[in-house]
């Protein structure tokens, strides 16, 4: 029985599709949603190559809280939703939080870069799928745009 979905979000279109899929699933099985955004303070500096910009922890926190609030507002009010802003390695943090929250399923967005890019660059979704202790529902970013309900179930068993 699915009672709790942990939904990992960032500002990507894939994450928005994952939220839509989680909302649909939670509505069907009467499950709670835990929205999680992980601040990765170790990510490389952003910039144009000359002027590097590394967001401060406070800026990351503010951006994360805004993303969580905006995402919560897009989910139906009839669903139980809690918000978590965390810091650390995204894959490790998502996996450990799913255990701590006793999540039945992790829902995460995945891009469609292809196998070679994932092999060379890695991805948070791939790492979560390989290492999670519960089923993982990986949702491609184009699912919402296609208007269908086909999901790529990674470790969904």
DSSP file (Angstrom, degrees, kcal/mol; ACC not computed):
  #  RESIDUE AA STRUCTURE BP1 BP2  ACC     N-H-->O    O-->H-N    N-H-->O    O-->H-N    TCO  KAPPA ALPHA  PHI   PSI    X-CA   Y-CA   Z-CA
    1    1 A X              0   0    0      0, 0.0     2,-0.7     0, 0.0    28,-0.0   0.000 360.0 360.0 360.0 135.8    0.0    0.0    0.0
    2    2 A X        +     0   0    0      1,-0.2     3,-0.1    27,-0.1   101,-0.1  -0.846 360.0 152.1 -96.5 117.1    1.3    3.5   -0.9
    3    3 A X        +     0   0    0     -2,-0.7    29,-3.0     1,-0.3     2,-0.4   0.648  64.3  32.6-113.0 -26.9    0.8    6.0    1.9
    4    4 A X  E     -a   32   0A   0     27,-0.2   100,-2.3    98,-0.1   101,-1.3  -0.989  57.9-164.6-143.0 129.4    3.6    8.4    1.4
    5    5 A X  E     -ab  33 105A   0     27,-2.8    29,-3.1    -2,-0.4     2,-0.6  -0.948  10.3-152.7-110.7 125.8    5.4    9.7   -1.7
    6    6 A X  E     -ab  34 106A   0     99,-2.7   101,-3.2    -2,-0.5     2,-0.6  -0.894  15.6-165.1 -94.8 121.3    8.7   11.6   -1.5
    7    7 A X  E     -ab  35 107A   0     27,-3.1    29,-2.9    -2,-0.6     2,-0.5  -0.928   6.7-152.3-114.6 113.3    8.9   13.9   -4.4
    8    8 A X  E     -ab  36 108A   0     99,-2.1   101,-0.5    -2,-0.6     2,-0.3  -0.709  22.8-174.6 -85.5 127.9   12.4   15.4   -5.2
    9    9 A X        +     0   0    0     27,-3.1    29,-0.5    -2,-0.5     2,-0.2  -0.908  21.4 158.3-127.7 152.8   12.2   18.7   -6.9
   10   10 A X        -     0   0    0     -2,-0.3    26,-0.0     2,-0.2    27,-0.0  -0.723  61.2 -80.3-142.5-163.2   14.4   21.3   -8.5
   11   11 A X  S    S+     0   0    0     -2,-0.2     2,-0.1     4,-0.1    -2,-0.0   0.262  89.0 116.0 -91.3  14.8   13.6   24.0  -11.0
   12   12 A X  S  > S-     0   0    0      1,-0.1     4,-1.6    97,-0.0    -2,-0.2  -0.414  75.0-122.4 -84.3 157.2   13.7   21.7  -14.0
   13   13 A X  H  > S+     0   0    0      1,-0.2     4,-2.0     2,-0.2     5,-0.2   0.844 114.0  59.7 -62.0 -32.7   10.8   20.8  -16.4
   14   14 A X  H  > S+     0   0    0      1,-0.2     4,-2.1     2,-0.2    -1,-0.2   0.900 103.2  50.5 -63.0 -40.1   11.5   17.1  -15.5
   15   15 A X  H  > S+     0   0    0      2,-0.2     4,-2.4     1,-0.2    -1,-0.2   0.890 107.3  53.8 -65.1 -38.9   10.8   17.9  -11.8
   16   16 A X  H  X S+     0   0    0     -4,-1.6     4,-2.0     1,-0.2    -1,-0.2   0.894 109.1  48.9 -62.4 -38.8    7.5   19.7  -12.7
   17   17 A X  H  X S+     0   0    0     -4,-2.0     4,-2.3     2,-0.2    -1,-0.2   0.880 109.2  52.8 -66.7 -37.5    6.5   16.5  -14.6
   18   18 A X  H  X S+     0   0    0     -4,-2.1     4,-2.7   121,-0.2    -2,-0.2   0.900 108.1  50.7 -64.0 -40.5    7.4   14.4  -11.6
   19   19 A X  H  X S+     0   0    0     -4,-2.4     4,-2.7     2,-0.2    -2,-0.2   0.920 109.9  50.1 -63.1 -43.6    5.2   16.6   -9.3
   20   20 A X  H  X S+     0   0    0     -4,-2.0     4,-2.0     1,-0.2    -2,-0.2   0.911 112.7  46.7 -61.8 -42.2    2.3   16.2  -11.8
   21   21 A X  H  X S+     0   0    0     -4,-2.3     4,-2.6     2,-0.2    -2,-0.2   0.910 112.8  49.4 -66.0 -41.8    2.7   12.4  -11.8
   22   22 A X  H  X S+     0   0    0     -4,-2.7     4,-3.2     2,-0.2     5,-0.2   0.900 109.6  51.7 -64.4 -40.7    3.0   12.3   -8.0
   23   23 A X  H  X S+     0   0    0     -4,-2.7     4,-2.1     2,-0.2    -1,-0.2   0.921 111.3  47.5 -61.9 -43.3   -0.1   14.4   -7.6
   24   24 A X  H  X S+     0   0    0     -4,-2.0     4,-1.7     2,-0.2    -2,-0.2   0.934 115.4  44.5 -63.5 -46.4   -2.1   12.1   -9.8
   25   25 A X  H  X S+     0   0    0     -4,-2.6     4,-2.1     1,-0.2    -2,-0.2   0.927 112.4  51.5 -64.9 -45.3   -0.8    9.0   -8.0
   26   26 A X  H  X>S+     0   0    0     -4,-3.2     5,-1.6     1,-0.2     4,-1.1   0.879 109.5  51.2 -60.5 -38.5   -1.4   10.5   -4.6
   27   27 A X  H  <5S+     0   0    0     -4,-2.1    -1,-0.2    -5,-0.2    -2,-0.2   0.883 110.9  48.6 -64.7 -38.4   -5.0   11.4   -5.5
   28   28 A X  H  <5S+     0   0    0     -4,-1.7    -2,-0.2     1,-0.2    -1,-0.2   0.849 123.9  28.6 -71.8 -35.2   -5.7    7.9   -6.7
   29   29 A X  H  <5S-     0   0    0     -4,-2.1    -1,-0.2    -5,-0.1    -2,-0.2   0.340 104.8-117.7-111.0   6.0   -4.3    6.1   -3.7
   30   30 A X  T  <5 +     0   0    0     -4,-1.1     2,-0.3    -5,-0.2    -3,-0.2   0.940  59.2 157.8  56.9  52.3   -5.0    8.8   -1.0
   31   31 A X      < -     0   0    0     -5,-1.6    49,-0.3    -6,-0.1   -27,-0.2  -0.719  41.6-117.7-105.7 156.0   -1.3    9.2   -0.2
   32   32 A X  E     -a    4   0A   0    -29,-3.0   -27,-2.8    -2,-0.3     2,-0.4  -0.580  25.2-137.8 -85.4 154.8    0.6   12.1    1.4
   33   33 A X  E     -ac   5  81A   0     47,-2.9    49,-2.4    -2,-0.2     2,-0.6  -0.953  10.2-163.5-116.7 133.9    3.3   13.9   -0.5
   34   34 A X  E     -ac   6  82A   0    -29,-3.1   -27,-3.1    -2,-0.4     2,-0.5  -0.958  13.4-154.9-113.5 109.7    6.6   15.1    0.9
   35   35 A X  E     -ac   7  83A   0     47,-3.0    49,-2.3    -2,-0.6     2,-0.4  -0.746  14.9-171.4 -85.0 126.7    8.2   17.7   -1.4
   36   36 A X  E     -ac   8  84A   0    -29,-2.9   -27,-3.1    -2,-0.5     2,-0.5  -0.977  13.9-176.8-124.7 128.6   11.9   17.7   -1.0
   37   37 A X  E     - c   0  85A   0     47,-2.4    49,-2.6    -2,-0.4     2,-0.6  -0.994  14.4-154.1-120.3 127.6   14.4   20.2   -2.4
   38   38 A X  E     - c   0  86A   0    -29,-0.5     2,-0.6    -2,-0.5    49,-0.2  -0.891   7.4-144.1-105.8 120.6   18.1   19.6   -1.8
   39   39 A X  E     - c   0  87A   0     47,-3.9    49,-2.2    -2,-0.6     2,-1.0  -0.729  10.4-158.7 -80.3 120.5   20.4   22.5   -1.8
   40   40 A X    >   +     0   0    0     -2,-0.6     3,-1.6    47,-0.2    49,-0.1  -0.776  16.4 174.4-102.5  87.9   23.7   21.4   -3.3
   41   41 A X  T 3  S+     0   0    0     -2,-1.0    -1,-0.2     1,-0.3    48,-0.1   0.623  74.3  65.4 -69.9 -12.1   26.2   23.9   -2.0
   42   42 A X  T 3  S+     0   0    0     46,-0.2    -1,-0.3    -3,-0.1     3,-0.1   0.457  74.1 118.2 -90.0   0.0   29.0   22.0   -3.5
   43   43 A X  S <  S-     0   0    0     -3,-1.6     3,-0.1     1,-0.1     0, 0.0  -0.299  76.6 -89.3 -66.6 153.3   27.9   22.5   -7.1
   44   44 A X        -     0   0    0      1,-0.1    -1,-0.1    10,-0.0    -2,-0.0  -0.176  50.1 -89.9 -63.7 154.8   30.3   24.5   -9.3
   45   45 A X        -     0   0    0     -3,-0.1     2,-0.3     9,-0.1     9,-0.2  -0.295  40.3-134.1 -62.0 146.4   30.2   28.2   -9.5
   46   46 A X  E     +F   53   0B   0      7,-2.5     7,-3.8    -3,-0.1     2,-0.3  -0.773  48.6  99.4-102.4 149.3   27.9   29.7  -12.2
   47   47 A X  E    S-F   52   0B   0     -2,-0.3     5,-0.2     5,-0.2     7,-0.0  -0.973  78.6 -71.7 163.2-172.8   28.9   32.5  -14.5
   48   48 A X  S    S-     0   0    0      3,-0.9     4,-0.1    -2,-0.3    -1,-0.0   0.271  74.9 -96.5 -95.2  11.5   30.2   33.5  -17.9
   49   49 A X  S    S+     0   0    0      2,-0.2     3,-0.2     1,-0.1    -1,-0.0   0.030 119.6  54.0  98.7 -27.2   33.7   32.2  -17.4
   50   50 A X  S    S+     0   0    0      1,-0.3     2,-0.8     0, 0.0    -1,-0.1   0.828 109.7  39.1-102.4 -52.9   35.2   35.5  -16.4
   51   51 A X  S    S-     0   0    0      2,-0.0    -3,-0.9     0, 0.0     2,-0.3  -0.872  78.9-158.3-104.3 105.9   32.9   36.6  -13.5
   52   52 A X  E     -F   47   0B   0     -2,-0.8     2,-0.5    -5,-0.2    -5,-0.2  -0.621   3.4-161.7 -86.0 141.2   32.1   33.6  -11.3
   53   53 A X  E     -F   46   0B   0     -7,-3.8    -7,-2.5    -2,-0.3     2,-0.6  -0.976   8.4-176.8-125.7 118.6   29.0   33.7   -9.1
   54   54 A X        -     0   0    0     -2,-0.5    -9,-0.1    -9,-0.2   -10,-0.0  -0.955  28.3-129.1-112.7 112.9   28.6   31.3   -6.3
   55   55 A X        -     0   0    0     -2,-0.6     2,-0.1     1,-0.1    -2,-0.0  -0.274  24.1-118.6 -60.8 145.3   25.2   31.8   -4.5
   56   56 A X     >  -     0   0    0      1,-0.1     4,-2.6     4,-0.0     5,-0.2  -0.349  25.3-107.0 -76.2 164.3   25.4   32.1   -0.8
   57   57 A X  H  > S+     0   0    0      1,-0.2     4,-2.6     2,-0.2     5,-0.2   0.887 122.7  53.5 -58.9 -38.8   23.7   29.6    1.5
   58   58 A X  H  > S+     0   0    0      2,-0.2     4,-2.5     1,-0.2    -1,-0.2   0.900 108.9  47.9 -64.4 -40.8   21.1   32.3    2.3
   59   59 A X  H  > S+     0   0    0      2,-0.2     4,-2.7     1,-0.2     5,-0.2   0.907 112.3  49.3 -66.4 -41.4   20.4   32.8   -1.4
   60   60 A X  H  X S+     0   0    0     -4,-2.6     4,-2.6     2,-0.2    -2,-0.2   0.911 112.1  49.0 -62.2 -42.0   20.2   29.0   -1.9
   61   61 A X  H  X S+     0   0    0     -4,-2.6     4,-2.7     2,-0.2     5,-0.2   0.925 112.3  47.7 -62.6 -46.0   17.8   28.7    1.1
   62   62 A X  H  X S+     0   0    0     -4,-2.5     4,-2.3     2,-0.2    -2,-0.2   0.937 114.0  46.4 -61.4 -47.7   15.6   31.6   -0.2
   63   63 A X  H  X S+     0   0    0     -4,-2.7     4,-2.3     1,-0.2    -2,-0.2   0.907 113.4  49.8 -61.9 -42.8   15.5   30.1   -3.7
   64   64 A X  H  X S+     0   0    0     -4,-2.6     4,-2.5    -5,-0.2    -2,-0.2   0.911 111.0  48.3 -63.0 -44.2   14.7   26.6   -2.4
   65   65 A X  H  X S+     0   0    0     -4,-2.7     4,-2.5     2,-0.2    -1,-0.2   0.889 111.4  50.6 -64.5 -39.1   11.9   27.9   -0.1
   66   66 A X  H  X S+     0   0    0     -4,-2.3     4,-2.6    -5,-0.2     5,-0.2   0.913 110.9  49.2 -64.5 -42.0   10.4   29.9   -3.0
   67   67 A X  H  X S+     0   0    0     -4,-2.3     4,-2.5     2,-0.2    -2,-0.2   0.923 112.0  48.1 -63.2 -44.8   10.5   26.7   -5.2
   68   68 A X  H  X S+     0   0    0     -4,-2.5     4,-2.6     2,-0.2    -2,-0.2   0.924 113.8  46.9 -61.6 -45.1    8.9   24.6   -2.5
   69   69 A X  H  X S+     0   0    0     -4,-2.5     4,-2.0     2,-0.2    -2,-0.2   0.917 113.5  47.9 -63.7 -44.1    6.1   27.2   -1.9
   70   70 A X  H  X S+     0   0    0     -4,-2.6     4,-0.8     2,-0.2    -1,-0.2   0.911 113.6  47.6 -63.9 -42.4    5.5   27.7   -5.6
   71   71 A X  H >X S+     0   0    0     -4,-2.5     3,-0.9    -5,-0.2     4,-0.5   0.911 109.7  52.9 -66.5 -41.7    5.3   23.9   -6.2
   72   72 A X  H >< S+     0   0    0     -4,-2.6     3,-1.3     1,-0.3    -1,-0.2   0.895 104.6  56.5 -58.9 -40.0    3.0   23.4   -3.2
   73   73 A X  H 3< S+     0   0    0     -4,-2.0    -1,-0.3     1,-0.3    -2,-0.2   0.730 102.8  55.8 -65.7 -21.7    0.6   26.0   -4.6
   74   74 A X  H << S+     0   0    0     -3,-0.9     2,-0.4    -4,-0.8    -1,-0.3   0.579  93.0  84.5 -86.8 -10.3    0.4   24.0   -7.8
   75   75 A X  S << S-     0   0    0     -3,-1.3     6,-0.1    -4,-0.5   -55,-0.0  -0.743  95.2 -92.8 -95.9 140.9   -0.8   20.8   -6.0
   76   76 A X    >   -     0   0    0     -2,-0.4     3,-1.5     1,-0.1    -1,-0.1  -0.136  26.5-130.3 -51.7 141.4   -4.4   20.4   -5.2
   77   77 A X  T 3  S+     0   0    0      1,-0.3    -1,-0.1    -4,-0.1     4,-0.1   0.644 101.9  71.1 -71.4 -13.9   -5.5   21.6   -1.7
   78   78 A X  T 3  S+     0   0    0      2,-0.1     2,-0.3     0, 0.0    -1,-0.3   0.576  85.5  83.8 -79.4  -7.5   -7.2   18.3   -1.0
   79   79 A X  S <  S-     0   0    0     -3,-1.5     2,-0.6   -47,-0.0   -47,-0.1  -0.746  83.6-120.8 -97.8 143.8   -3.8   16.5   -0.7
   80   80 A X        +     0   0    0     -2,-0.3   -47,-2.9   -49,-0.3     2,-0.4  -0.729  41.2 176.0 -80.4 119.7   -1.7   16.4    2.4
   81   81 A X  E     -c   33   0A   0     -2,-0.6     2,-0.3   -49,-0.2   -47,-0.2  -0.992  14.5-172.2-131.9 131.2    1.7   17.9    1.4
   82   82 A X  E     -c   34   0A   0    -49,-2.4   -47,-3.0    -2,-0.4     2,-0.4  -0.906  15.9-139.0-118.8 154.3    4.7   18.7    3.6
   83   83 A X  E     -c   35   0A   0     -2,-0.3     2,-0.4   -49,-0.2   -47,-0.2  -0.897  15.6-175.3-116.9 138.7    7.8   20.6    2.5
   84   84 A X  E     -c   36   0A   0    -49,-2.3   -47,-2.4    -2,-0.4     2,-0.6  -0.983   8.2-167.9-136.4 124.6   11.4   19.9    3.3
   85   85 A X  E     +c   37   0A   0     -2,-0.4     2,-0.3   -49,-0.2   -47,-0.2  -0.959  24.4 171.2-108.6 119.2   14.4   22.1    2.4
   86   86 A X  E     -c   38   0A   0    -49,-2.6   -47,-3.9    -2,-0.6     2,-0.4  -0.802  25.1-138.2-127.9 164.9   17.7   20.1    2.9
   87   87 A X  E     +c   39   0A   0     -2,-0.3     2,-0.3   -49,-0.2   -47,-0.2  -0.979  53.6  61.9-126.9 139.6   21.4   20.5    2.2
   88   88 A X  S    S-     0   0    0    -49,-2.2     2,-0.4    -2,-0.4   -46,-0.2  -0.936  91.9 -19.3 148.5-167.7   23.8   18.0    0.9
   89   89 A X     >  -     0   0    0     -2,-0.3     4,-2.9     1,-0.1     5,-0.3  -0.604  63.3-134.8 -68.8 126.0   24.5   15.7   -2.0
   90   90 A X  H  > S+     0   0    0     -2,-0.4     4,-2.6     1,-0.2     5,-0.2   0.914  98.6  42.4 -54.7 -51.7   21.2   15.4   -3.8
   91   91 A X  H  > S+     0   0    0      1,-0.2     4,-2.4     2,-0.2     5,-0.2   0.947 117.9  45.7 -63.0 -48.5   21.1   11.7   -4.3
   92   92 A X  H  > S+     0   0    0      1,-0.2     4,-2.5     2,-0.2     5,-0.2   0.908 115.3  47.8 -59.3 -43.0   22.4   10.8   -0.9
   93   93 A X  H  X S+     0   0    0     -4,-2.9     4,-2.4     2,-0.2    -1,-0.2   0.893 111.1  49.8 -68.6 -40.7   20.0   13.2    0.8
   94   94 A X  H  X S+     0   0    0     -4,-2.6     4,-2.1    -5,-0.3    -1,-0.2   0.934 113.6  46.4 -62.3 -45.6   17.0   12.0   -1.2
   95   95 A X  H  X S+     0   0    0     -4,-2.4     4,-1.6    -5,-0.2    -2,-0.2   0.930 115.3  44.6 -64.3 -46.7   17.7    8.4   -0.3
   96   96 A X  H  X S+     0   0    0     -4,-2.5     4,-2.4    -5,-0.2    -1,-0.2   0.875 113.0  51.5 -68.4 -35.3   18.3    9.0    3.4
   97   97 A X  H  X S+     0   0    0     -4,-2.4     4,-2.8     2,-0.2    -1,-0.2   0.876 105.3  55.7 -68.5 -37.0   15.3   11.3    3.7
   98   98 A X  H  X>S+     0   0    0     -4,-2.1     5,-2.6    -5,-0.2     4,-0.5   0.901 110.5  46.1 -60.6 -40.0   13.1    8.7    2.1
   99   99 A X  H ><5S+     0   0    0     -4,-1.6     3,-0.9     3,-0.2    -2,-0.2   0.945 114.0  47.2 -66.4 -47.8   14.2    6.2    4.8
  100  100 A X  H 3<5S+     0   0    0     -4,-2.4    -2,-0.2     1,-0.2    -1,-0.2   0.867 115.6  45.1 -62.4 -37.4   13.7    8.8    7.6
  101  101 A X  H 3<5S-     0   0    0     -4,-2.8    -1,-0.2    -5,-0.1    -2,-0.2   0.521 107.5-125.7 -83.5  -6.2   10.2    9.8    6.3
  102  102 A X  T <<5 -     0   0    0     -3,-0.9    -3,-0.2    -4,-0.5     2,-0.2   0.913  41.5-174.4  58.6  43.9    9.2    6.1    5.8
  103  103 A X      < -     0   0    0     -5,-2.6   -98,-0.2    -6,-0.2    -1,-0.2  -0.462  24.3-156.4 -71.2 140.3    8.4    7.0    2.2
  104  104 A X  S    S+     0   0    0   -100,-2.3    31,-0.7     1,-0.3     2,-0.3   0.775  79.0  15.1 -84.6 -29.6    6.8    4.2    0.2
  105  105 A X  E     -bd   5 135A   0   -101,-1.3   -99,-2.7    29,-0.1     2,-0.5  -0.997  64.8-143.2-145.9 141.2    7.9    5.6   -3.2
  106  106 A X  E     -bd   6 136A   0     29,-2.3    31,-3.4    -2,-0.3     2,-0.5  -0.922  16.8-161.0-101.0 131.6   10.3    8.2   -4.4
  107  107 A X  E     +bd   7 137A   0   -101,-3.2   -99,-2.1    -2,-0.5     2,-0.3  -0.967  19.5 165.6-114.3 126.4    9.2   10.2   -7.4
  108  108 A X  E     -bd   8 138A   0     29,-2.4    31,-2.6    -2,-0.5     2,-0.2  -0.996  32.7-121.3-143.5 144.0   11.9   12.0   -9.3
  109  109 A X  E     - d   0 139A   0   -101,-0.5     2,-0.4    -2,-0.3    31,-0.2  -0.545  25.6-166.8 -81.9 150.1   12.2   13.7  -12.7
  110  110 A X  E     - d   0 140A   0     29,-2.4    31,-1.2    -2,-0.2     2,-0.0  -0.997  13.4-134.0-136.6 142.5   14.7   12.6  -15.2
  111  111 A X        -     0   0    0     -2,-0.4     3,-0.2    29,-0.2   -99,-0.0  -0.226  21.2-120.1 -83.2-178.6   15.9   14.3  -18.4
  112  112 A X        +     0   0    0      1,-0.2     3,-0.1    28,-0.1    -1,-0.1  -0.327  62.2 133.1-119.8  51.3   16.2   12.5  -21.7
  113  113 A X        -     0   0    0      1,-0.2     4,-0.3     2,-0.1    -1,-0.2   0.736  65.3-117.1 -73.3 -21.9   20.0   13.0  -22.3
  114  114 A X     >  -     0   0    0     -3,-0.2     4,-1.9     1,-0.1    -1,-0.2  -0.214  29.1 -72.9 101.7 163.8   20.5    9.4  -23.3
  115  115 A X  H  > S+     0   0    0      1,-0.2     4,-2.5     2,-0.2     5,-0.2   0.863 125.0  53.7 -65.8 -39.8   22.6    6.6  -21.9
  116  116 A X  H  > S+     0   0    0      2,-0.2     4,-2.7     1,-0.2     5,-0.2   0.930 109.9  47.6 -64.3 -45.0   26.0    7.8  -22.9
  117  117 A X  H  >>S+     0   0    0     -4,-0.3     4,-3.2     1,-0.2     5,-0.6   0.906 113.2  48.8 -62.0 -41.3   25.5   11.2  -21.3
  118  118 A X  H  X5S+     0   0    0     -4,-1.9     4,-2.0     3,-0.2    -1,-0.2   0.895 111.4  50.1 -65.1 -38.9   24.3    9.6  -18.1
  119  119 A X  H  <5S+     0   0    0     -4,-2.5    -2,-0.2     2,-0.2    -1,-0.2   0.929 119.4  36.5 -64.0 -44.6   27.2    7.2  -18.1
  120  120 A X  H  <5S+     0   0    0     -4,-2.7    -2,-0.2    -5,-0.2    -1,-0.2   0.887 134.1  23.0 -76.5 -40.1   29.7   10.1  -18.6
  121  121 A X  H  <5S-     0   0    0     -4,-3.2    -3,-0.2    -5,-0.2    -2,-0.2   0.706  93.6-147.5-102.3 -24.2   28.0   12.7  -16.5
  122  122 A X     << -     0   0    0     -4,-2.0     2,-0.3    -5,-0.6    -3,-0.1  -0.036   9.7-131.0  75.2 171.0   25.9   10.7  -14.1
  123  123 A X     >  -     0   0    0      1,-0.1     4,-2.1    -4,-0.1     5,-0.2  -0.978  15.6-124.0-158.1 152.5   22.6   12.0  -12.8
  124  124 A X  H  > S+     0   0    0     -2,-0.3     4,-2.6     1,-0.2     5,-0.2   0.926 113.2  52.3 -61.3 -45.2   20.8   12.3   -9.5
  125  125 A X  H  > S+     0   0    0      1,-0.2     4,-2.8     2,-0.2    -1,-0.2   0.923 109.1  49.3 -59.9 -44.9   17.9   10.3  -10.8
  126  126 A X  H  > S+     0   0    0      1,-0.2     4,-2.3     2,-0.2    -1,-0.2   0.913 112.0  48.6 -61.0 -42.1   20.1    7.4  -11.9
  127  127 A X  H  X S+     0   0    0     -4,-2.1     4,-1.7     2,-0.2    -1,-0.2   0.907 112.6  47.9 -65.1 -41.5   21.9    7.3   -8.6
  128  128 A X  H  X S+     0   0    0     -4,-2.6     4,-2.4     2,-0.2    -2,-0.2   0.927 111.2  51.0 -64.7 -44.6   18.6    7.3   -6.7
  129  129 A X  H  < S+     0   0    0     -4,-2.8    -2,-0.2     1,-0.2    -1,-0.2   0.916 113.4  45.4 -59.4 -44.0   17.2    4.5   -8.8
  130  130 A X  H  < S+     0   0    0     -4,-2.3    -1,-0.2    -5,-0.2    -2,-0.2   0.819 125.7  27.9 -69.7 -30.9   20.3    2.4   -8.3
  131  131 A X  H  < S+     0   0    0     -4,-1.7    -2,-0.2    -5,-0.2    -1,-0.2   0.541  84.9 117.3-115.2  -8.1   20.6    2.9   -4.6
  132  132 A X     <  -     0   0    0     -4,-2.4     4,-0.1    -5,-0.2   -37,-0.1  -0.289  54.7-144.6 -67.8 147.6   17.1    3.6   -3.1
  133  133 A X  S    S+     0   0    0    -38,-0.2     2,-0.3     2,-0.1    -1,-0.1   0.370  83.5  46.0 -90.4   3.4   15.7    1.2   -0.6
  134  134 A X  S    S-     0   0    0      1,-0.1   -29,-0.1    22,-0.0    21,-0.1  -0.865 104.8 -69.0-135.3 169.8   12.1    1.7   -1.9
  135  135 A X  E     -d  105   0A   0    -31,-0.7   -29,-2.3    -2,-0.3     2,-0.4  -0.268  46.3-149.9 -60.0 147.6   10.5    1.8   -5.3
  136  136 A X  E     -d  106   0A   0    -31,-0.2    18,-0.8    -4,-0.1     2,-0.7  -0.985   7.3-157.5-124.2 129.8   11.4    4.8   -7.5
  137  137 A X  E     -dE 107 153A   0    -31,-3.4   -29,-2.4    -2,-0.4     2,-0.6  -0.920  13.2-165.1-105.7 107.4    9.1    6.4  -10.1
  138  138 A X  E     -dE 108 152A   0     14,-1.4    14,-1.3    -2,-0.7     2,-0.5  -0.842   5.2-161.7 -97.1 123.3   11.3    8.3  -12.6
  139  139 A X  E     -d  109   0A   0    -31,-2.6   -29,-2.4    -2,-0.6  -121,-0.2  -0.908  13.0-132.3-112.7 124.3    9.3   10.7  -14.8
  140  140 A X  E >   -d  110   0A   0     -2,-0.5     3,-1.4    10,-0.2     4,-0.4  -0.398  21.8-120.3 -70.9 150.7   10.6   12.0  -18.0
  141  141 A X  T 3  S+     0   0    0    -31,-1.2     4,-0.5     1,-0.3     3,-0.3   0.740 108.9  56.4 -66.2 -22.8   10.2   15.7  -18.6
  142  142 A X  T 3> S+     0   0    0      1,-0.2     4,-2.0     2,-0.1    -1,-0.3   0.517  81.6  87.1 -88.7  -3.5    8.1   15.3  -21.7
  143  143 A X  H <>>S+     0   0    0     -3,-1.4     5,-1.3     1,-0.2     4,-1.0   0.935  90.6  46.6 -60.7 -46.8    5.4   13.2  -20.1
  144  144 A X  H  45S+     0   0    0     -4,-0.4     3,-0.5    -3,-0.3    -1,-0.2   0.892 112.0  51.3 -63.1 -39.7    3.4   16.2  -18.9
  145  145 A X  H  45S+     0   0    0     -4,-0.5    -1,-0.2     1,-0.2    -2,-0.2   0.848 108.1  51.8 -67.6 -33.2    3.7   17.9  -22.3
  146  146 A X  H  <5S-     0   0    0     -4,-2.0    -1,-0.2     2,-0.1    -2,-0.2   0.675 103.5-133.3 -76.9 -16.4    2.5   14.8  -24.1
  147  147 A X  T  <5 +     0   0    0     -4,-1.0     2,-0.2    -3,-0.5    -3,-0.2   0.794  63.8 119.7  70.8  27.6   -0.5   14.6  -21.9
  148  148 A X      < -     0   0    0     -5,-1.3    -1,-0.2     2,-0.1    -2,-0.1  -0.650  67.3-128.4-118.1 177.0   -0.1   10.9  -21.3
  149  149 A X        +     0   0    0     -2,-0.2     2,-0.6    -3,-0.1    -5,-0.1  -0.095  57.9 131.9-118.7  35.3    0.5    8.8  -18.2
  150  150 A X        -     0   0    0     -7,-0.1     2,-0.4     2,-0.0   -10,-0.2  -0.787  32.4-178.3 -87.7 123.5    3.5    6.8  -19.3
  151  151 A X        -     0   0    0     -2,-0.6     2,-0.9   -12,-0.1   -12,-0.2  -0.918  30.1-126.1-121.5 148.0    6.1    6.8  -16.7
  152  152 A X  E     -E  138   0A   0    -14,-1.3   -14,-1.4    -2,-0.4     2,-0.8  -0.833  26.7-154.1 -92.5 106.3    9.6    5.2  -16.7
  153  153 A X  E     -E  137   0A   0     -2,-0.9   -16,-0.2   -16,-0.2   -14,-0.0  -0.734  14.6-178.4 -87.3 111.1    9.6    3.0  -13.6
  154  154 A X  S    S-     0   0    0     -2,-0.8    -1,-0.2   -18,-0.8   -17,-0.1   0.989  80.0  -4.5 -70.1 -79.8   13.2    2.6  -12.5
  155  155 A X  S    S+     0   0    0    -19,-0.5     2,-0.7   -21,-0.1    -1,-0.1  -0.059  91.0 146.1-106.8  30.8   13.2    0.4   -9.4
  156  156 A X              0   0    0    -20,-0.4    -3,-0.1   -21,-0.2   -51,-0.0  -0.578 360.0 360.0 -75.6 112.0    9.4    0.2   -9.2
  157  157 A X              0   0    0     -2,-0.7    -1,-0.2     0, 0.0    -4,-0.0   0.358 360.0 360.0-132.8 360.0    8.5   -3.2   -7.9
